[in-house]
Amino acid sequence: MKKTILSALAGETLPVPPIWMMRQAGRYLPEYRATREKAGDFLTLCYTPELAAEVTLQPIRRYDFDAAILFADILLLPQALGADLWFVTGEGPRLSTLTTPEGLAALKPVESIHETLAPVYETVRILSRALPRETTLIGFAGAPWTVATYMIAGRGTPDQGPAHALKATDRATFQGLIDRLTEATIHYLSAQVEAGAEVVKLFDSWAGSLKGQDFDDFALAPAKRIIAGLKARHPGLPVIAFPREAGPRYVGFARATGADCVAIDNSVTAEWAAENVQRDGCVQGNLDPALLVTGGERLVAEARRIVRAFAGGPHIFNLGHGVTPDADPDNVSRMIEAVRG
């Protein structure tokens, strides 16, 4: 029996779209909070394979999603390259900043990342044994531009200003960082596939702040290199790309990069994406995550509208961004019923 997500990624139009959620293992679930408390801190949770596998499995047990996505964080890769990484409670990640040629030169070689990331690969191995046979296992990484924005600023920023500034004032250092992250991402995702991931997803959460040629150079080109590198090592590997808030640049993104599926945020309508993006293959998306907080008839109506809009081609139902900590777990059940019912 072919897994439904693999069928959609291969271009099949299914009577009921497969479904999973970004950040489906997370703080909206009481069982996640209990495991997180047991771990003590977020990085310990990420680097303890048994616990990371447990939180990955929790939403599968509760909801029977069609896919599980590895529980990890996009900033584990810069840490493996030598950046200092820590998390501030209530505020999020902090990193040592990289803004100079010396900082770039001090990064570890790409081949050395596996030593730090070995627990992540062990989590994947545990999951590939523990998941139900019909559930697809998705590995992931952050896209180079998005990861670079954190490494340059030392934290998340509202407008990615420090990364844009470095791009303008020291293009060579900026390009060197993008190139290093591109190579490291190929190594990282390839190792996840070798450990048992069946699909990989590239999260470019801040792609929308790149405009014009910068979008081509720093969102599209790295994705193309990563996807080509992965498919050379793993022929037939399906790749989902998520250039969030790309707007009109979603059009043709799959064709230009070799991605098998483009994930769509909720700043564009499903109807627009069906007409302009789905003609190139599978799309994933794109329910507003806020509806899992508010619930009600609007949640059901919007979920059904998205299913109808994408019914003419391959579609994986998902949110337009990650589920938020204040989401009601019962609303997730309602969403699944609306999609499958």
C-alpha positions in Angstrom: 0.0 0.0 0.0 1.5 3.4 -1.1 1.4 6.0 1.7 -1.0 8.8 0.9 1.5 11.6 1.2 4.0 9.8 -1.1 1.1 9.5 -3.6 0.3 13.2 -3.5 4.0 14.1 -3.7 4.2 11.9 -6.8 1.5 14.0 -8.4 -1.6 11.9 -7.7 -4.9 13.7 -7.1 -6.5 11.8 -4.2 -10.2 11.8 -3.2 -9.3 12.9 0.3 -6.0 14.9 0.8 -3.5 13.5 3.3 -3.1 15.8 6.4 -0.5 16.8 8.9 0.4 20.1 10.7 3.5 22.1 11.0 4.6 22.1 14.6 2.1 19.3 15.3 4.4 18.1 18.2 4.3 21.1 20.5 3.1 23.2 23.3 -0.6 23.1 22.5 -0.6 19.4 23.7 -0.5 18.6 27.4 1.5 15.5 26.8 4.2 17.5 25.0 4.4 19.9 28.0 4.8 17.0 30.4 7.7 15.5 28.3 9.3 18.9 27.9 9.2 19.3 31.7 10.8 15.9 32.0 13.6 16.9 29.7 14.3 20.1 31.7 15.1 22.3 28.8 14.4 22.6 25.1 17.9 21.6 23.8 18.0 18.5 26.0 14.6 17.5 24.5 16.0 17.9 21.0 19.2 16.0 21.7 17.6 13.1 23.8 16.4 10.7 21.0 13.9 8.8 23.2 12.2 12.0 24.3 12.4 13.7 20.9 10.8 10.5 19.4 8.2 10.5 22.1 7.0 14.0 21.3 7.0 13.3 17.6 4.8 10.3 18.2 2.3 12.1 20.5 0.2 13.8 17.8 0.2 10.6 15.7 -1.3 8.7 18.6 -3.8 11.4 19.4 -4.9 12.3 15.8 -3.7 9.7 13.3 -2.1 12.2 11.0 -0.8 10.9 7.7 2.7 12.1 8.5 5.0 12.6 11.4 7.6 15.4 11.2 10.9 14.9 13.1 11.0 16.9 16.3 14.1 19.1 16.2 15.0 22.8 15.6 16.3 24.6 12.6 19.1 26.1 14.8 20.7 22.8 15.6 22.6 23.0 12.3 24.4 26.3 13.1 25.2 24.9 16.5 26.8 21.9 14.8 28.8 24.4 12.7 30.2 25.9 15.9 27.7 28.7 16.8 26.8 29.0 20.5 23.1 28.3 20.9 20.9 28.7 24.0 17.2 29.4 24.6 15.8 32.1 26.8 12.5 31.1 28.5 9.6 33.1 27.0 11.8 34.8 24.5 13.2 32.1 22.2 16.6 31.3 20.8 19.9 33.2 21.1 23.1 32.6 19.1 26.6 34.0 19.0 26.6 36.4 16.1 28.4 36.0 12.8 29.1 39.3 10.9 32.8 39.1 9.8 35.1 37.2 7.5 36.8 35.9 10.7 33.6 34.6 12.1 32.9 32.8 8.8 36.4 31.3 8.8 35.9 30.0 12.3 32.9 27.8 11.4 33.6 24.1 11.6 33.9 22.1 8.4 30.6 20.9 6.9 31.7 17.2 7.3 32.0 17.6 11.1 28.3 18.4 11.7 27.3 14.8 12.2 29.1 14.5 15.5 26.8 17.1 17.1 23.7 16.0 15.1 24.1 12.2 15.8 21.3 12.2 18.4 18.9 13.7 15.7 19.7 10.8 13.3 19.1 8.4 16.2 15.6 10.0 16.7 14.9 9.4 13.0 15.9 5.7 13.4 13.7 5.2 16.4 10.7 6.8 14.6 11.2 4.8 11.4 10.8 1.7 13.6 8.0 3.0 15.9 5.6 4.8 13.5 2.6 3.0 12.0 3.3 1.5 8.6 0.9 3.9 6.8 2.5 7.1 8.4 5.1 9.0 6.4 8.2 10.2 8.3 9.3 13.8 7.3 12.7 15.1 8.0 13.5 18.8 7.8 16.0 21.7 7.9 15.8 25.5 7.8 16.7 27.0 4.4 20.0 28.9 4.3 18.6 32.4 4.2 16.3 31.8 7.2 19.1 30.2 9.2 21.5 32.9 8.3 19.2 35.6 9.6 19.4 34.1 13.0 23.1 33.5 12.9 23.8 37.2 11.8 21.4 38.8 14.3 22.0 36.3 17.1 18.2 36.0 17.5 14.9 36.2 15.6 14.1 39.7 14.3 10.9 41.3 12.9 12.4 42.4 9.6 15.6 40.4 9.3 17.4 43.8 9.3 20.9 42.7 10.4 21.0 40.0 7.6 19.9 42.5 5.0 22.5 45.0 6.3 25.4 42.4 6.0 24.1 41.5 2.6 24.5 45.1 1.5 27.8 46.0 3.2 29.8 42.7 3.0 28.4 40.6 0.2 31.3 38.2 0.2 30.9 37.2 3.9 27.1 37.0 3.5 27.5 34.8 0.3 30.1 32.7 2.1 27.7 32.0 4.9 24.8 31.1 2.5 27.2 28.7 0.6 28.4 27.0 3.8 24.8 26.6 5.1 23.7 25.2 1.7 26.4 22.5 1.7 25.8 21.7 5.4 22.0 21.4 4.7 22.6 18.8 2.0 24.8 16.8 4.4 22.3 17.1 7.2 19.2 16.2 5.3 21.0 13.4 3.5 21.9 11.9 6.9 18.2 12.1 8.0 17.2 10.2 4.8 19.9 7.5 5.5 18.4 7.2 9.0 14.9 6.6 7.7 13.2 9.9 6.7 11.0 9.3 3.6 10.4 13.0 2.7 12.3 16.2 3.6 11.0 19.7 4.0 13.0 22.9 3.6 11.6 25.7 5.8 12.4 29.2 4.5 10.3 31.1 7.1 11.7 34.5 6.2 11.8 34.1 2.4 9.1 36.8 2.1 11.6 39.6 3.1 13.8 38.9 0.0 12.8 40.9 -3.0 13.6 40.8 -6.7 17.1 39.4 -7.5 17.8 38.8 -3.8 14.9 36.3 -3.8 16.5 34.5 -6.8 20.0 34.5 -5.3 19.2 33.7 -1.7 15.9 31.8 -1.6 15.6 30.1 -5.0 19.2 29.3 -5.8 20.1 27.6 -2.5 16.9 25.6 -2.6 17.7 24.5 -6.1 21.2 23.4 -5.0 20.0 21.6 -2.0 17.3 19.7 -3.8 19.7 18.8 -6.7 22.3 17.6 -4.2 19.8 15.5 -2.3 18.2 13.9 -5.4 21.7 13.1 -6.7 22.4 11.1 -3.5 18.8 9.8 -3.1 17.1 9.4 -6.4 13.3 9.7 -6.1 13.4 11.5 -2.7 10.4 13.8 -2.4 11.2 17.4 -1.2 8.7 19.9 0.1 9.8 23.6 -0.1 8.2 26.3 2.0 9.3 29.8 0.9 6.9 31.5 3.3 5.2 34.7 2.3 6.8 34.5 -1.2 3.5 35.8 -2.6 3.7 36.0 -6.4 7.1 34.2 -6.3 5.3 31.0 -5.3 4.5 30.8 -9.0 7.1 28.6 -10.8 9.0 27.9 -7.5 8.7 24.1 -7.9 9.7 24.2 -11.5 12.7 26.4 -10.8 14.0 24.5 -7.8 13.0 20.9 -8.5 10.8 20.7 -5.4 8.0 18.1 -5.6 5.7 20.2 -3.5 5.4 23.9 -2.5 3.9 24.7 0.9 1.7 27.8 0.8 1.2 30.2 3.7 -2.2 31.7 4.5 -1.4 35.2 3.0 -2.6 33.9 -0.3 -5.9 32.2 -1.0 -6.2 28.5 -1.9 -8.1 29.5 -5.0 -5.2 31.6 -6.2 -2.7 28.9 -5.4 -4.8 26.3 -7.2 -4.8 28.4 -10.3 -1.2 29.6 -10.2 0.9 27.1 -8.2 -0.8 23.7 -8.3 -0.5 23.5 -12.1 3.2 22.6 -11.5 2.4 19.8 -9.0 1.6 19.2 -5.4 0.8 22.0 -3.1 0.6 21.9 0.7 -1.5 24.2 2.8 -3.0 26.5 3.8 -5.4 26.9 6.8 -4.9 30.0 9.0 -3.5 28.6 12.3 -5.6 31.2 14.2 -8.7 29.1 13.4 -7.4 26.3 15.6 -7.6 28.8 18.5 -11.1 30.2 17.7 -12.7 27.0 16.2 -16.4 27.0 15.5 -18.2 26.8 12.2 -15.6 29.1 10.5 -12.9 26.5 11.1 -15.0 23.8 9.5 -16.1 26.0 6.6 -12.5 27.2 5.9 -11.0 23.7 6.0 -13.7 22.4 3.5 -13.2 25.5 1.3 -9.4 24.7 1.0 -10.1 21.1 0.2 -12.6 22.1 -2.5 -10.2 24.7 -4.0 -7.3 22.2 -4.3 -9.5 19.2 -5.3 -8.4 19.3 -8.9 -4.8 18.3 -8.3 -2.3 16.9 -5.8 -2.8 18.4 -2.4 -1.5 17.8 1.2 -3.7 19.6 3.7 -1.8 21.6 6.3 -1.7 25.0 8.0 -0.3 28.2 6.5 2.2 28.2 9.3 2.9 26.3 12.5 0.2 25.5 15.0 0.3 28.0 17.9 0.7 27.1 21.6 -2.8 28.5 22.4 -4.5 26.2 19.9 -7.3 24.0 21.3 -6.5 20.3 20.8 -10.3 19.7 20.2 -10.2 22.1 17.3 -7.5 20.0 15.7 -9.9 17.0 15.8 -12.6 19.2 14.2 -10.3 20.2 11.4 -9.4 16.6 10.7 -13.1 15.6 10.6 -13.8 18.5 8.2 -11.0 17.4 5.8 -11.7 13.7 6.0 -15.5 13.9 6.3 
